[in-house]
Amino acid sequence: MDWLTLTTQIATIISVIFAAISIRSNTYLSRKQWNVDTFNTYSERHLAAIKAFPDNAFYNRFDESKLPERSPELTFAVRNHLFVICNVHYLAYHKYLEESIWNAWRRDMERTLNSPLIVREWADFYSEFEYFEPFAQFVEENQSVEENQRVEKNKTVEESQT
């Protein structure tokens, strides 16, 4: 084997290794960029859905005394907000989103899904989300956990008053 053949073979091996590293690195960077783009897109959709709520209903969603009466505008806003949450849940469920992004959104989603406003409206929307059963289960599980916590809190308050 002559020197030129050996050099060519070594150069080929180095080139293949370099190409594999480059492909892996570019795939990683592309996935990161996709996650950033998705985060920005759904953040914009989330903000637009929040702005669609009438009379500060979204900001008052945790205060039962300030909840607005049901209306077509409120129904539309809640439906849109649930669709945004469902879409993000879909991406996370199918592992398109990185865990860190999903965890950041999930906590906020769980709080919102447990709010008195969404709990009140959810019964009317369940059938619209049956097509994606994992999301419907996500909502139901979070709302039942919140309801159990409310019941326990009320029991504790009642016991302390007696």
N, C-alpha and C positions, 0 to 999 in steps of 0.2 A: 504494500500500500504506500503510495507516494504522499508526499507532504501536501500537495494540492487537494487530493481527495479527502484526506483527513481534515483539513481546514474547512472544506466545503461541508462535510458532514457535521462538524461542530457548529458551523455557522447556521446550518439548517435547524439543528436541535435548539440552538439559542433563539432563533427566529420563531420557532413553534412555541417555545416556552413564553417568549415575550408576547406573542399574539394571544395566547391563552390568558396571560395576566391582564392584558389590555381589554380583552372581551369581558373578563370577570369584573374588572374595575369599571368599565363603561356600563355594564348591566347594573351594578350597584349604584352608580351615580344616576342612572336613568330612573331607577326605582325611587331613589331619594327625591329626585326632581318631581316625579309623578306624585309622590306623597305630598310634597309642598304645594304643587298645583291643585291637588284635590283638596287639601286643607283650605287653601285660599278660596277656591270655588265654593265649597260648602260653607265657609264662614260668611261669604257674601250672600249666599242663599238663606242662611240662618238669619242674618241681619235683616234681609228683605222680608222674611216671614215675620219677624218680630215687629217690624214697622207696620205691617198690615193689620195688626191687632187694633181694634177700636178702643178709644177711651182709656189708654194705658192698661188695658186688660192684662197684657203680658207681664207688666211690672207689678201688678197687683195679684198675680196668680196664686200667691201663697196666703193671702189674707182673705178668708172667706167672707168677711164683712164688706169687702170692697169689690167682690166679683160682680161684673156687669150681668144684666139679664141676658138670656139667650137671644141671639139675633142672627139674621143671615150673614152679616158682616163678621160676627164673631165665629160662627160656624165655618165660614170660608177661611178665616185666619187660622183657626185651630187645625183644620184639615191640611192646609198648606204646611204648617209647622210640623205636623205629624209626618207628612210625606218627606220633608227634609230629614227628619230624624230617622225615618225608615230607610231612606237611601244611604245614609251614613252607616246605619246598622248593617245593611246589606253588604256594603263594601268590607266592613270589619268581619262579618260572619264568614264571608268567602275569602278572608285573609288577603284582601287587596291593600288594606291599610296596615301600617306598622302599629304594633301594640301600643307604643307610646302615644301616638296620635289618637287611637281609639280610646285609650284610658282617659285622656284629657277631655274628650267629648262625652264619653260615657257617664262620667260623674255629673256633668251638667244635664245631660239627658235624663238621667235617673231622677234628679231633683225636679226637673220640669214635669216629667211623667207622673210624679207623685204629688204634684201641686193640686189643690182642690179644683182649680179650673179644668185641668186636663182630666182628672178623675171624673168630674161631672160630665164632661163631653165625650169621654172615651166610649161609653156604651153605645152611642150613636154611630161611632166610626169603626167599631170592631170588624164589621162585615167588609169594610173597604180594605182592610189589611189582612184578611184571611189568606190571600194569595201567597203571602210570605209569612208562614206560620211561626218561624223563629222570632220575627219581630213582634207579632201578636203575643207570643209567650213572654218575651222580654218585657212588654208593657204590663201584662197581667201579673207576672212575678213581682215586678217592682211596685206595682200598686198594692198588691196583697201584703207585701212586706211593710210598706208605709202604713197601710190600714192597721195591721197588727201593732205597729209601733204607736199609732194614735190611740188604739184601744188600751194598750198597756199604760201609756202616759195618763189617759183619763182615769184609769183605775187607781193609779198612784196618787193622783190629785184628789180623787174622791176619798181614798183611804186616809190621806193626811188631813182631810177636813173633818173626819169623824172622830 
